[in-house]
Amino acid sequence: MPAVATTTPQSLSRAATAKVPGTRLMGRVEPYLYVLPAAVFVVAFLLYPMVLTVIRSFTHDDGITTPTFAGFDNFINLFLDPHFIASLQNTFIWTIAAVVLPVTLGLAFAITINGVRWSTFFKSVIYLPATISAAAVGILFSFIFGYDNGALNSLLNIFGVHNVRWLFESPINTYSMIGAYTWQSTGLNMMLFLVGLQGLPQEPIEAAKLDGCTGFGLIWRIILPMMMPYVVIATLLAVVNGFKVFDQIWVMTQGGPGRSSETLAVTMYREGFIMFNQGYSAAIAVIIALAALIFSYFYLRSVLDQEKQI
Amino acid sequence: MNMIKRLALAAALLGTLAGTAFGQSVDFYHDKANWQDAFTSALGKAPVAVTITPYADTSTYQAAVRASLKTPQAPGLFTWWSGYRMKDLVDAGLVADVSDIWKKYVDAGKYSASLAGAYTFDGKIYAVPNNIAWWVVFYNKKTFAQYGLTPPKTWDDLEKINATLKQNNVTPFGATVQGRWPAFIWFEEFLIRQDPDLYNKLMTGQAKYTDQGVTDMFAKWKEWIDKGYFTDPSIDFGTACSNAMASQFAQGKLGMILVGTWYVSTLTGAGVDSGDIGTFIMPNEKPDMKPALIVESGPLLVAANSAQKADALKDADYWMGAEGQQAWIDAMDFPPINVDVKAKSPLISELATTINGGGYNQINRFWEATPSDIAEAAVDEIGNFMLHPDTAAQVQQNLQALADKYWAAHKP
């Protein structure tokens, strides 16, 4: 019987690729071709506008005449503008509220309704507001907070409380809008925490129960520490969203009355599209982006450092 | 037919189609979505077909139009705002001179030359009129009849009407800060009822917001607020979600609304029968003054850089003619401005007779009469006064600070 020649897979592949010119180059390039459309999209609609915005922030630009170089004038004038400082304060209030209220309520709802009867119904009801746009929420709550015929004032009138200017007195207008924002955002946080709860290992929880740890103690000492990665993500998202909040404010008060409820995003929009100070508006956009990036960096670094120590 | 002839025929057909597709229609942009059908009707027989594009949001509209004006893709025709609101476009050379169109109609006696005032810069006219609105007082005839009231002829008559309505738990006037811009409505009205010259000087930086005349105006305004002659300024006006002001007017809880003549459709939409809507022009506080009223003049502009400019000028000419204007007035019931055009409703017809025959001093609205840098910030300050009437002195100082900052950098 003649000997059967054997070849290894590597020798086969070398023989195969050696026969087709450029195949090795194609093999290296091919993965990049798959990501190219997404990369072009990101560059065209994200990176390029970001670079243009940064450049514009160093100019005086009204959108219809040739921009002129302004150096750091826009940034200096920002911090000298009392309206910008007030806007910055409002943004901090929004950011803190966006973390404390929707995240805490979302966590509380998730723990409360996880695994109970009718949980699907409760999840649907609490999550439903997250499916409508922020502008629609603004319109809805404008009806609720309306002075003359608003639902809330009509209800309060029954108990002898006079009409309240929910959207036309500062700072109650900011707190009213935060209420609307919380109503919409809680559901999304709840879903995130439900995913986390349902993925938790049950052994530590069962062991804790056997040791007599139940109720609030079980939640505080066992469940919450295991949920920390989800809390970190939810908090980070809440902070970034708090910085960017615009739609509801614009629909409900347009940042008024007297610019008292403006946040950075509203001020940016006003300067760019009402006053057409587009260089100034770009400077505000740069400040917002830097603030969100710096916070995210230090926050994540701090959390990751703590995890390493554990 | 051989191949060459077939190719030549195909090229000729394609060229004809291309000629039909490009350069034979004018883009018309506007931000008044509920006027879409009216524009379509008015421009249906324009010499060059018009493609009308509505924008739902004013800020988006302004940004889109401003971004396009430097390019050949700019719309041939677009609605805008007069006075200072269009001055920056004129200064940047972005809108076409339409003085020749105006000359044709003014020389023929079809238009009053004074109507072009709000569109005139350095002796040239840069817009044709889209709409004119007179700012008058709408009153509910049923409410007035219920309390034995008739339209006032003097300021004292007006004060008596206010007192009578208030005694009967009817709020005399609507006033709002909702939407920000309405805050200027009563500011300009009180001022022209006391001193229209001061108002005109204030608009162009030749008087100060801290002048005694302005202080007196705020004092009168505060007096009316303290007497309860106005709705709460947080009331909805219909510029945002709901329209509590029009609803209260319809229900007889609110007696009068000071607003532009374009508000009629809002009132009828709130359930007021058109026959129950009456109008009068606010009397002057000082009886020896010439009669006056605020006028709002909305322009149509032709983009100077647009590839459609030549066709747009033809359509602008048609727009000013009797055929285009009659179709527009019939659709919108606006005051007619071409002498050959008849008003649609008796209400507007009576107003036109009163105003045109009464020698009224027609004064440009605050929003356009003063630079937008001042106007946009001023309405926030004036709104603060409306919500907190004890802050008049501080508001005046803040307004003057705005004016000082602007006029220091710009010539009046």
Interface residues (C-beta under 8 A of the other chain):
Chain A: D62 G63 I64 T65 I139 S142 F143 G146 Y147 D148 N149 N163 R165 L167 F168 E169 V251 Q254 G256 P257 G258 R259 Y269 G272 F273 I274 M275 F276
Chain B: S59 T60 Q62 A63 R66 A67 L69 K70 D88 L89 A92 L94 V177 G179 R180 T231 D232 P233 S234 I235 D236 A240 C241 S242 A244 S247 Q248 S372 D373 E376 D380 E381 G383 N384 L387
